[in-house]
């Protein structure tokens, strides 16, 4: 059916009006019309689209709900990693951040910062192409999230089409933000759930996360979700100079920005802002757990760069944790997957920051002695970072004389192995790799979503597999047969077959996932990805000494020592060989031929004119080179841009070759030619 031009114009006009009133309501908090008038506009648009269905577009305000339920979420890679932030809990730590920032930037004056409340919600990314929302994903592990586009479309504060009233939107825009639920809306949601006989959510963050990960978008649409945007990923067709420019421009495109954002010059302004927000925290209609401090100048952000897990140009200044008093009834020991034996306090249940807590870590024997914590003590507890329960101190003035001093046993409470404590460590460890709780945790970690992603392998099944003698280490998973599983109680044949299929599917993985699954201490998902990107093969990591590990950006002495120790253990090497012989293959290995810049260390100083510092570093890494932060014995070249710093003088003193930007690019072109010829000759 041909749609009359005047009808098309009216439909487009209605959409523009509705989008604009959404902007006034959700972004500016200044409703322009009454609810009845807004409903009339929406009703007219729905009527016209019902009469002319061929006129419906995905970004129409009427299309927020309509996608069918999904069977599962699809993985989505982030073009720019969504890194987490380092935490600061004191003024001294914030002042240290400021001093470190100025030292790295080599400036003496005050740095300009952008400040905002740190939302306690769920981080997401929105992708707009040509101004239209085409994809939405969760943060996930920072590198890969889950496609929750249909669910994000139901959130009314998220525009399906960016506004063009002030500035034309770019060809591509990746927007980062936090999805949350307001406190009043959360209380109403819980009242409704209780009336319906459903369990109440523990807190607004859990409610927001659970709502966004519903397979049915209609369920998400029934939840009162909101979103504040705070940053960007990849942008094509528009350039920003400052973080403040980012926020103000996003707002002009119709994206919701926290109205409490502020720009200050100097770190003391940030400290005063933290004090002000802390005093107003309980009066806000949403949960926050601190403030975020970001360097405003994006050029400075580029120069500061990032560590393995977090950017150097931002920090989360957390609020002091809420503290409550309760009593310790007992102290038990928990054995972790690395063998760490951790004392845990069992306490009278108490509510802390919206969550009922009955267990809290005591960390280690030294901490118990330092804090003088005894069984039967009244203690002050808090949720560290508003997350992990911990005992702050004992209250000796309330003792009756019946309290009992805790003595760390010499043997594992589970398997009886003699505990060991390595020099320089505060933790006692069970050395037995087959210790039951240790092996259970190793299996569930190995099978977790960020690791080998073996669906169905949770703690209960892991316990059954170990108890039945089917598994003594993670490699045994790949020799399990159907008859073995059918011998287990309460495991149906269909579930057994699905589990075997999940094990088989896990054989095709990435090197980063495999490294994380193996579980060396201090190797999380981000560090595993950094190692995989740098070394490119499991054999190269096995052979890397501490010096080569320390040359990897983001790897410090403690992490390097831990990695080297793990890969020096002959049992671990045998485990790796067994897993590879079982059929595990990596889908992301680098070209095995030696790259032209392999083993060469590069330091950059000064600004570049034809490309960004990040782009230059990527060119080096792609050709096998390493980025070194300081000029020293690991440096082969110092690349000198405009207004170089003290690194140039140090290079002269040490006799290290220096290259201009033009010479650097010539070297890169030459090395690319060599790499191409090697590849063509293979």
C-alpha positions as CSV (number, residue, x, y, z in Angstrom):
1,X,0.0,0.0,0.0
2,X,1.3,3.5,-0.9
3,X,1.4,5.7,2.1
4,X,0.1,9.3,1.4
5,X,3.0,11.8,1.8
6,X,1.0,13.8,4.3
7,X,0.7,10.7,6.5
8,X,4.4,10.0,6.3
9,X,5.1,13.6,7.3
10,X,2.7,13.4,10.2
11,X,4.2,10.1,11.4
12,X,7.7,11.6,11.3
13,X,6.5,14.8,13.0
14,X,4.9,12.7,15.8
15,X,8.1,10.7,16.3
16,X,10.2,13.9,16.5
17,X,7.7,15.5,19.1
18,X,7.7,12.3,21.2
19,X,11.5,12.0,21.1
20,X,11.8,15.7,22.1
21,X,9.4,15.4,25.0
22,X,11.3,12.3,26.1
23,X,14.5,14.4,26.1
24,X,12.8,17.1,28.1
25,X,11.5,14.6,30.6
26,X,14.4,12.2,31.1
27,X,17.4,14.3,30.2
28,X,16.5,17.9,31.3
29,X,14.0,16.8,34.0
30,X,11.7,19.6,32.6
31,X,8.4,18.0,31.3
32,X,7.1,20.1,28.4
33,X,3.5,18.7,28.3
34,X,1.2,16.8,30.6
35,X,1.1,13.0,30.7
36,X,-2.3,13.1,29.0
37,X,-1.0,15.2,26.1
38,X,2.0,12.9,25.8
39,X,-0.2,9.8,25.8
40,X,-2.4,11.4,23.1
41,X,0.7,11.9,20.8
42,X,1.7,8.3,21.4
43,X,-1.8,7.0,20.8
44,X,-2.1,8.9,17.5
45,X,1.3,7.5,16.3
46,X,0.3,3.9,17.3
47,X,-3.0,4.4,15.3
48,X,-1.2,5.6,12.2
49,X,1.4,2.8,12.4
50,X,-1.3,0.2,12.9
51,X,-3.1,1.5,9.8
52,X,0.2,1.7,7.8
53,X,2.5,-1.0,9.2
54,X,5.0,-0.6,6.4
55,X,5.8,2.8,7.9
56,X,7.1,1.3,11.2
57,X,10.8,1.7,11.7
58,X,13.0,0.1,14.5
59,X,13.7,3.5,16.1
60,X,10.0,4.5,16.3
61,X,9.0,5.3,20.0
62,X,6.3,2.6,19.6
63,X,8.9,-0.1,19.1
64,X,10.6,-0.2,22.5
65,X,9.0,-3.6,23.2
66,X,8.3,-6.3,20.6
67,X,11.3,-8.5,20.3
68,X,10.5,-12.2,21.0
69,X,12.1,-13.9,24.0
70,X,15.7,-15.1,23.3
71,X,17.1,-18.6,24.0
72,X,20.4,-17.1,25.1
73,X,22.6,-14.0,24.9
74,X,25.1,-13.7,22.1
75,X,28.6,-12.5,22.9
76,X,29.6,-9.0,21.7
77,X,33.3,-7.8,21.6
78,X,34.0,-4.2,22.7
79,X,36.1,-2.3,20.1
80,X,37.6,-0.3,23.0
81,X,37.9,-2.3,26.3
82,X,35.5,-1.3,29.1
83,X,38.1,-1.2,31.9
84,X,37.3,-1.0,35.6
85,X,38.6,1.7,37.9
86,X,41.2,1.6,40.7
87,X,39.7,2.4,44.1
88,X,40.8,5.0,46.6
89,X,39.4,5.0,50.2
90,X,41.3,8.0,51.7
91,X,42.4,11.5,50.9
92,X,46.0,10.4,50.9
93,X,45.3,7.9,48.1
94,X,43.5,10.6,46.1
95,X,46.4,13.0,46.6
96,X,48.8,10.2,45.5
97,X,46.7,9.8,42.3
98,X,47.0,13.5,41.6
99,X,50.7,13.5,42.2
100,X,51.2,10.5,40.0
101,X,49.1,12.0,37.2
102,X,51.2,15.2,37.2
103,X,54.4,13.3,37.3
104,X,53.5,11.2,34.4
105,X,52.3,14.2,32.4
106,X,55.3,16.2,33.5
107,X,53.3,19.2,34.6
108,X,53.5,21.4,37.7
109,X,50.2,23.2,37.8
110,X,46.7,21.9,38.8
111,X,45.1,19.3,36.6
112,X,41.5,19.9,35.5
113,X,39.2,17.0,36.6
114,X,35.6,16.0,35.8
115,X,33.7,14.6,38.7
116,X,30.5,12.5,38.9
117,X,28.7,10.3,41.5
118,X,29.8,6.6,41.1
119,X,26.5,4.8,40.3
120,X,25.9,1.4,41.9
121,X,24.4,-0.2,38.8
122,X,25.3,-2.3,35.7
123,X,27.7,-0.9,33.1
124,X,26.6,-1.1,29.5
125,X,27.5,0.1,26.0
126,X,25.2,1.5,23.4
127,X,26.2,1.6,19.7
128,X,24.6,4.2,17.5
129,X,25.1,4.2,13.7
130,X,23.8,7.1,11.7
131,X,22.1,8.3,15.0
132,X,20.1,5.1,15.4
133,X,20.5,2.6,18.2
134,X,21.6,-0.7,16.6
135,X,23.3,-2.6,19.5
136,X,23.5,-2.6,23.2
137,X,25.7,-4.8,25.4
138,X,26.8,-5.5,28.9
139,X,30.3,-4.8,30.1
140,X,31.0,-8.5,30.6
141,X,34.7,-9.1,31.2
142,X,35.6,-5.7,29.8
143,X,36.6,-7.1,26.4
144,X,33.4,-9.1,25.5
145,X,29.9,-8.5,26.7
146,X,26.4,-9.9,26.0
147,X,24.0,-8.6,23.4
148,X,21.0,-7.1,25.4
149,X,19.8,-4.7,22.7
150,X,16.2,-5.7,22.9
151,X,16.2,-5.2,26.7
152,X,18.0,-1.8,26.6
153,X,15.5,-0.6,24.0
154,X,12.8,-0.8,26.7
155,X,14.5,1.8,28.9
156,X,12.7,5.1,28.1
157,X,15.7,7.3,29.1
158,X,17.7,5.6,26.3
159,X,16.9,7.3,22.9
160,X,16.3,5.0,20.0
161,X,17.3,7.8,17.7
162,X,19.8,10.6,18.7
163,X,18.5,14.1,18.5
164,X,19.8,16.3,15.7
165,X,18.3,19.6,17.0
166,X,21.6,21.0,18.2
167,X,24.4,18.9,16.7
168,X,24.2,16.2,14.0
169,X,25.2,12.8,15.4
170,X,28.3,11.1,14.1
171,X,28.4,8.1,11.8
172,X,29.3,5.8,14.7
173,X,29.1,6.4,18.4
174,X,29.8,4.0,21.2
175,X,28.3,5.3,24.5
176,X,29.1,3.9,28.0
177,X,26.8,4.2,30.9
178,X,25.2,2.7,34.0
179,X,21.8,1.1,34.2
180,X,20.1,1.4,37.6
181,X,16.8,1.5,39.4
182,X,15.7,4.5,41.6
183,X,15.2,3.8,45.2
184,X,11.4,4.6,45.2
185,X,10.9,2.5,42.1
186,X,12.8,-0.3,43.7
187,X,10.6,-0.3,46.8
188,X,7.5,-0.3,44.7
189,X,8.9,-3.2,42.6
190,X,9.6,-5.2,45.7
191,X,6.2,-4.5,47.2
192,X,4.6,-5.8,44.0
193,X,6.8,-8.9,44.0
194,X,5.9,-9.8,47.6
195,X,2.2,-9.3,46.8
196,X,2.6,-11.8,43.9
197,X,4.5,-14.3,46.1
198,X,7.8,-13.7,44.4
199,X,11.1,-13.2,46.4
200,X,12.1,-9.7,47.0
201,X,15.4,-8.4,45.4
202,X,18.2,-7.8,47.9
203,X,19.1,-4.4,46.6
204,X,18.6,-2.0,43.6
205,X,21.8,-3.2,41.9
206,X,20.8,-6.8,41.9
207,X,17.3,-5.8,40.6
208,X,18.8,-3.8,37.7
209,X,21.3,-6.6,36.8
210,X,18.6,-9.3,36.9
211,X,16.1,-7.2,34.9
212,X,18.6,-6.4,32.2
213,X,19.5,-10.1,31.7
214,X,16.0,-11.3,31.2
215,X,15.6,-13.4,28.1
216,X,12.1,-11.9,27.5
217,X,12.2,-8.2,26.8
218,X,8.6,-7.8,28.0
219,X,9.8,-8.7,31.6
220,X,12.6,-6.1,31.3
221,X,10.0,-3.5,30.1
222,X,8.0,-4.1,33.3
223,X,10.9,-3.1,35.4
224,X,11.6,0.6,36.2
225,X,15.1,0.8,34.7
226,X,17.0,4.1,34.1
227,X,20.4,5.0,32.7
228,X,23.1,7.7,33.1
229,X,25.8,7.9,30.4
230,X,29.3,8.8,31.4
231,X,31.7,8.1,28.5
232,X,32.4,6.9,25.0
233,X,34.2,4.1,23.2
234,X,34.9,4.3,19.5
235,X,33.6,7.4,17.6
236,X,33.7,8.0,13.9
237,X,32.7,11.4,12.4
238,X,33.1,13.6,15.4
239,X,36.0,14.5,17.7
240,X,36.1,15.5,21.3
241,X,38.9,17.4,23.2
242,X,37.7,17.0,26.8
243,X,35.6,14.7,29.0
244,X,33.4,17.7,29.7
245,X,32.9,18.2,26.0
246,X,31.9,14.5,25.8
247,X,29.2,14.8,28.5
248,X,27.7,18.1,27.3
249,X,27.6,16.8,23.7
250,X,26.0,13.5,24.7
251,X,23.3,15.5,26.5
252,X,22.6,17.5,23.3
253,X,22.1,14.2,21.4
254,X,19.4,13.3,23.9
255,X,21.4,11.0,26.1
256,X,20.8,11.1,29.9
257,X,23.7,12.6,31.9
258,X,23.9,12.7,35.7
259,X,22.9,16.3,36.6
260,X,25.5,16.3,39.5
261,X,28.6,16.1,37.2
262,X,31.1,18.9,37.9
263,X,34.3,20.3,36.5
264,X,37.1,21.5,38.9
265,X,40.7,22.6,38.7
266,X,42.9,20.9,41.2
267,X,42.5,17.8,43.3
268,X,41.3,19.6,46.4
269,X,38.1,20.6,44.5
270,X,37.5,16.9,43.9
271,X,38.0,16.2,47.7
272,X,35.4,18.9,48.5
273,X,33.0,17.4,46.0
274,X,33.4,14.0,47.6
275,X,32.6,15.4,51.0
276,X,29.5,17.2,49.6
277,X,28.2,14.2,47.8
278,X,28.8,12.0,50.8
279,X,26.7,14.3,53.0
280,X,23.9,14.1,50.4
281,X,24.2,10.4,49.7
282,X,21.2,9.2,51.7
283,X,18.9,11.9,50.2
284,X,19.6,10.8,46.6
285,X,17.0,8.7,44.8
286,X,19.6,6.2,43.6
287,X,22.4,4.2,45.1
288,X,26.0,5.5,44.8
289,X,29.2,4.2,46.5
290,X,31.6,7.1,45.9
291,X,32.6,9.5,43.2
292,X,34.6,9.1,40.0
293,X,37.5,11.5,39.2
294,X,38.6,11.7,35.6
295,X,41.3,13.8,33.9
296,X,39.3,16.2,31.7
297,X,41.8,16.6,28.8
298,X,41.4,13.7,26.4
299,X,44.9,14.3,25.1
300,X,46.2,13.9,28.7
301,X,44.1,10.7,29.0
302,X,45.8,9.3,25.9
303,X,49.3,10.1,27.2
304,X,48.5,8.5,30.6
305,X,47.2,5.3,29.0
306,X,46.0,2.3,30.9
307,X,47.2,-0.6,33.0
308,X,46.1,-4.2,32.5
309,X,42.8,-3.6,34.4
310,X,42.2,0.1,34.7
311,X,43.0,3.5,33.1
312,X,45.7,5.7,34.8
313,X,43.6,8.8,34.1
314,X,40.6,8.0,36.4
315,X,40.0,6.8,39.9
316,X,37.0,5.9,42.0
317,X,37.0,7.7,45.4
318,X,34.8,5.4,47.5
319,X,32.7,6.4,50.5
320,X,33.5,5.1,54.0
321,X,31.7,1.8,54.4
322,X,28.7,1.5,56.6
323,X,29.7,-0.3,59.8
324,X,27.5,-2.3,62.2
325,X,28.1,-4.5,65.3
326,X,27.4,-8.2,65.6
327,X,28.9,-11.2,67.5
328,X,31.2,-14.0,66.2
329,X,29.9,-17.4,67.1
330,X,32.7,-19.4,65.5
331,X,35.8,-19.2,63.2
332,X,36.0,-21.8,60.4
333,X,38.5,-22.4,57.7
334,X,37.8,-22.2,53.9
335,X,40.1,-23.8,51.4
336,X,40.3,-22.0,48.0
337,X,41.3,-23.2,44.6
338,X,44.9,-22.1,45.0
339,X,45.1,-23.9,48.3
340,X,44.8,-20.8,50.4
341,X,43.3,-21.6,53.8
342,X,41.3,-18.5,54.9
343,X,39.7,-18.1,58.3
344,X,36.1,-17.1,58.1
345,X,34.0,-15.6,60.9
346,X,30.5,-17.1,61.4
347,X,28.4,-14.3,63.0
348,X,24.9,-13.5,64.1
349,X,23.1,-12.3,61.0
350,X,23.0,-8.5,60.6
351,X,22.0,-6.1,57.8
352,X,24.8,-4.1,56.3
353,X,24.2,-1.6,53.5
354,X,21.0,-3.4,52.5
355,X,22.3,-7.0,52.6
356,X,22.0,-9.5,55.5
357,X,25.5,-10.8,56.4
358,X,26.3,-13.9,58.5
359,X,29.9,-14.6,57.3
360,X,32.9,-12.4,56.9
361,X,36.5,-13.0,55.9
362,X,39.2,-12.6,58.5
363,X,41.9,-12.7,55.7
364,X,44.7,-14.6,57.5
365,X,46.3,-15.5,60.8
366,X,48.3,-12.3,61.1
367,X,45.2,-10.2,60.7
368,X,43.4,-12.1,63.5
369,X,46.3,-11.6,65.8
370,X,46.7,-7.9,64.8
371,X,43.0,-7.2,65.4
372,X,42.9,-9.5,68.4
373,X,39.7,-11.2,67.2
374,X,38.4,-14.1,69.3
375,X,35.5,-16.6,69.1
376,X,32.6,-15.0,71.0
377,X,33.8,-11.4,70.4
378,X,31.5,-8.5,69.6
379,X,32.9,-7.0,66.5
380,X,32.5,-4.1,64.1
381,X,31.9,-5.3,60.5
382,X,31.5,-3.5,57.2
383,X,31.2,-4.4,53.5
384,X,34.5,-3.4,52.0
385,X,33.7,-1.3,48.9
386,X,30.1,-1.9,49.8
387,X,30.6,-5.5,48.5
388,X,32.8,-7.9,50.6
389,X,31.9,-8.4,54.3
390,X,35.0,-8.0,56.6
391,X,35.6,-7.6,60.3
392,X,37.0,-4.1,61.0
393,X,37.9,-4.6,64.7
394,X,36.9,-6.4,67.9
395,X,35.2,-4.7,70.9
396,X,37.3,-5.9,73.8
397,X,35.3,-3.7,76.2
398,X,32.3,-6.0,75.7
399,X,34.2,-9.3,76.6
400,X,32.9,-11.5,79.4
401,X,35.8,-13.8,79.8
402,X,34.2,-16.7,77.8
403,X,35.8,-15.7,74.5
404,X,38.3,-18.1,73.0
405,X,41.6,-17.3,71.3
406,X,41.7,-18.7,67.7
407,X,44.8,-20.9,67.0
408,X,45.6,-21.7,63.3
409,X,45.9,-25.5,62.9
410,X,49.0,-27.0,61.4
411,X,47.1,-29.3,59.0
412,X,44.4,-28.8,56.4
413,X,40.9,-29.1,58.0
414,X,39.7,-31.2,55.1
415,X,42.5,-33.5,53.8
416,X,44.9,-33.4,56.8
417,X,47.9,-32.3,54.7
418,X,50.5,-30.2,56.6
419,X,49.9,-26.6,55.7
420,X,52.7,-24.5,54.3
421,X,53.5,-20.8,54.4
422,X,55.9,-19.4,51.9
423,X,58.4,-16.7,52.8
424,X,57.0,-13.3,52.5
425,X,53.3,-14.5,52.4
426,X,50.7,-14.1,55.1
427,X,48.6,-17.0,53.8
428,X,48.8,-20.7,54.9
429,X,48.1,-23.1,52.0
430,X,47.1,-26.7,51.6
431,X,49.7,-28.2,49.1
432,X,47.5,-31.2,48.2
433,X,46.1,-30.6,44.6
434,X,43.5,-33.2,45.3
435,X,42.1,-31.6,48.4
436,X,38.4,-31.9,48.0
437,X,37.2,-28.2,48.3
438,X,40.3,-27.0,46.5
439,X,39.6,-29.3,43.6
440,X,35.8,-28.4,43.6
441,X,36.7,-24.7,43.2
442,X,39.3,-25.4,40.5
443,X,36.8,-27.4,38.5
444,X,34.1,-24.7,38.8
445,X,36.6,-22.0,38.0
446,X,37.9,-23.9,35.0
447,X,34.4,-24.3,33.7
448,X,33.2,-20.8,34.4
449,X,31.9,-18.5,31.7
450,X,35.0,-16.4,31.4
451,X,37.2,-19.5,31.3
452,X,36.3,-22.7,29.3
453,X,32.6,-22.0,29.6
454,X,31.4,-25.6,30.3
455,X,27.7,-25.1,30.9
456,X,26.3,-27.3,33.7
457,X,29.5,-27.7,35.7
458,X,28.6,-26.1,39.0
459,X,29.7,-26.9,42.5
460,X,27.2,-29.8,43.0
461,X,28.2,-31.7,39.9
462,X,31.9,-31.0,40.6
463,X,31.4,-32.6,44.0
464,X,29.7,-35.7,42.5
465,X,32.5,-36.1,39.9
466,X,35.2,-35.9,42.5
467,X,33.4,-38.2,45.0
468,X,32.9,-40.8,42.3
469,X,36.6,-40.8,41.5
470,X,36.0,-39.6,37.9
471,X,38.0,-36.4,38.2
472,X,41.3,-35.8,40.0
473,X,42.2,-32.7,38.0
474,X,40.7,-30.6,35.3
475,X,42.2,-32.7,32.5
476,X,40.2,-35.7,33.6
477,X,37.0,-33.9,32.4
478,X,38.0,-34.6,28.8
479,X,38.1,-38.4,29.4
480,X,34.6,-38.7,31.0
481,X,32.2,-41.0,29.1
482,X,28.4,-41.2,29.1
483,X,28.4,-44.4,31.1
484,X,30.5,-42.7,33.8
485,X,27.9,-39.9,34.1
486,X,24.9,-42.3,34.1
487,X,26.4,-44.0,37.2
488,X,26.0,-40.8,39.2
489,X,22.8,-40.3,41.2
490,X,20.2,-37.8,40.0
491,X,21.8,-37.2,36.6
492,X,19.4,-37.9,33.8
493,X,20.7,-39.1,30.4
494,X,19.6,-35.9,28.6
495,X,21.6,-33.8,31.1
496,X,24.6,-36.1,30.8
497,X,24.6,-35.8,27.1
498,X,24.3,-32.0,27.2
499,X,27.2,-31.9,29.7
500,X,29.4,-34.0,27.4
501,X,28.5,-31.7,24.5
502,X,29.5,-28.7,26.6
503,X,32.8,-30.4,27.3
504,X,33.4,-31.1,23.7
505,X,32.5,-27.5,22.7
506,X,35.0,-26.1,25.2
507,X,37.9,-27.7,23.3
508,X,37.8,-24.8,20.8
509,X,38.8,-21.7,22.9
510,X,41.1,-18.8,23.0
511,X,44.5,-18.6,24.6
512,X,43.3,-15.9,27.0
513,X,40.4,-18.1,28.2
514,X,42.7,-21.1,28.6
515,X,45.2,-19.1,30.7
516,X,42.5,-17.8,32.9
517,X,41.0,-21.3,33.3
518,X,44.3,-22.7,34.4
519,X,44.1,-20.3,37.4
520,X,47.6,-19.1,38.2
521,X,47.5,-16.7,41.1
522,X,46.9,-13.0,40.1
523,X,45.9,-13.9,36.6
524,X,42.4,-12.7,36.1
525,X,40.6,-12.4,32.7
526,X,42.2,-9.0,31.8
527,X,45.8,-10.2,32.7
528,X,45.2,-13.4,30.8
529,X,44.2,-11.4,27.7
530,X,47.3,-9.1,28.1
531,X,49.6,-12.2,28.2
532,X,47.8,-13.8,25.3
533,X,48.1,-10.7,23.2
534,X,51.8,-10.2,24.0
535,X,53.2,-13.7,23.8
536,X,50.8,-15.2,21.3
537,X,51.3,-18.9,22.3
538,X,51.3,-21.1,25.4
539,X,54.8,-22.2,24.7
540,X,56.1,-18.6,24.7
541,X,54.5,-18.0,28.1
542,X,56.0,-21.3,29.5
543,X,59.4,-20.2,28.4
544,X,59.2,-16.5,29.5
545,X,61.4,-15.6,32.4
546,X,60.5,-12.8,34.9
547,X,62.4,-10.2,32.9
548,X,60.3,-10.8,29.8
549,X,57.2,-10.9,31.8
550,X,58.0,-7.6,33.5
551,X,58.4,-6.1,30.0
552,X,54.7,-6.6,29.4
553,X,52.8,-3.4,30.1
554,X,50.6,-3.9,33.1
555,X,52.5,-6.8,34.6
556,X,54.3,-5.9,37.9
557,X,56.9,-7.8,40.0
558,X,54.4,-9.8,42.1
559,X,52.3,-10.9,39.1
560,X,55.4,-11.8,37.1
561,X,56.8,-13.9,40.0
562,X,53.5,-15.7,40.5
563,X,53.2,-16.5,36.7
564,X,56.8,-17.7,36.6
565,X,56.4,-19.9,39.6
566,X,53.2,-21.5,38.2
567,X,54.8,-22.3,34.9
568,X,57.9,-23.6,36.5
569,X,56.0,-26.4,38.2
570,X,56.4,-29.6,36.3
571,X,53.0,-30.8,37.4
572,X,51.4,-27.8,35.8
573,X,53.3,-28.3,32.6
574,X,52.1,-31.9,32.5
575,X,48.5,-30.7,33.0
576,X,48.8,-28.3,30.1
577,X,50.2,-31.1,27.8
578,X,47.3,-33.4,28.8
579,X,44.7,-30.7,28.1
580,X,46.2,-30.0,24.6
581,X,46.5,-33.8,23.9
582,X,42.8,-34.0,24.8
583,X,42.0,-31.8,21.8
584,X,42.0,-28.2,23.2
585,X,42.8,-25.8,20.3
586,X,43.3,-22.0,20.3
587,X,41.5,-20.0,17.7
588,X,43.5,-16.8,18.1
589,X,47.2,-17.7,17.9
590,X,49.6,-15.3,16.2
591,X,51.7,-16.1,13.1
592,X,54.4,-18.4,14.3
593,X,57.1,-16.8,12.2
594,X,59.2,-14.3,14.1
595,X,57.9,-10.8,13.7
596,X,60.5,-8.0,12.7
597,X,60.4,-6.1,16.0
598,X,60.2,-9.1,18.3
599,X,62.2,-8.5,21.5
600,X,62.6,-4.8,20.7
601,X,61.6,-2.2,23.4
602,X,60.1,1.2,22.5
603,X,59.7,4.3,24.6
604,X,57.7,7.3,23.4
605,X,58.2,10.9,24.6
606,X,56.5,14.1,23.3
607,X,53.4,14.4,21.1
608,X,53.0,12.9,17.7
609,X,51.4,14.8,14.8
610,X,50.3,12.2,12.3
611,X,48.8,9.6,14.7
612,X,47.9,9.2,18.3
613,X,50.2,7.6,20.9
614,X,47.8,4.7,21.2
615,X,48.0,4.1,17.4
616,X,51.8,4.3,17.4
617,X,52.0,1.7,20.2
618,X,49.6,-0.6,18.3
619,X,51.9,-0.5,15.3
620,X,54.8,-1.6,17.4
621,X,52.9,-4.4,19.1
622,X,51.5,-5.7,15.8
623,X,55.1,-6.1,14.6
624,X,56.2,-8.0,17.7
625,X,57.7,-5.0,19.6
626,X,57.2,-4.1,23.3
627,X,56.2,-0.8,24.9
628,X,58.4,0.1,27.8
629,X,57.4,2.8,30.2
630,X,60.9,4.0,31.3
631,X,64.2,4.4,29.5
632,X,66.6,1.7,30.6
633,X,68.3,-1.5,29.6
634,X,65.1,-2.9,28.1
635,X,64.8,0.1,25.7
636,X,66.0,-0.3,22.1
637,X,64.5,2.9,20.6
638,X,63.2,6.2,22.0
639,X,60.6,7.8,19.7
640,X,60.8,11.6,20.0
641,X,57.8,13.8,19.2
642,X,57.0,17.4,19.9
643,X,58.0,18.9,23.3
644,X,59.8,15.8,24.5
645,X,60.4,15.2,28.2
646,X,63.2,14.0,30.4
647,X,63.2,10.6,28.7
648,X,65.1,12.2,25.7
649,X,67.9,13.4,28.0
650,X,68.1,10.0,29.6
651,X,68.3,8.3,26.2
652,X,71.3,10.6,25.3
653,X,73.0,9.7,28.5
654,X,72.6,6.0,28.0
655,X,73.4,6.1,24.3
656,X,70.1,4.6,23.3
657,X,69.1,5.3,19.6
658,X,66.4,8.0,19.1
659,X,64.0,8.3,16.2
660,X,62.0,11.2,15.0
661,X,58.3,10.6,14.1
662,X,59.2,10.4,10.4
663,X,62.1,8.0,11.1
664,X,59.8,5.8,13.2
665,X,57.1,5.6,10.5
666,X,59.8,4.7,8.0
667,X,61.0,1.9,10.3
668,X,57.4,0.7,10.6
669,X,56.9,0.6,6.9
670,X,60.1,-1.3,6.4
671,X,59.2,-3.9,9.0
672,X,55.7,-4.3,7.5
673,X,57.4,-5.1,4.2
674,X,59.6,-7.7,5.9
675,X,56.6,-9.2,7.7
676,X,54.6,-9.4,4.5
677,X,57.5,-11.1,2.6
678,X,57.9,-13.6,5.4
679,X,54.2,-14.4,5.3
680,X,54.1,-14.8,1.5
681,X,57.2,-17.0,1.7
682,X,55.6,-19.4,4.2
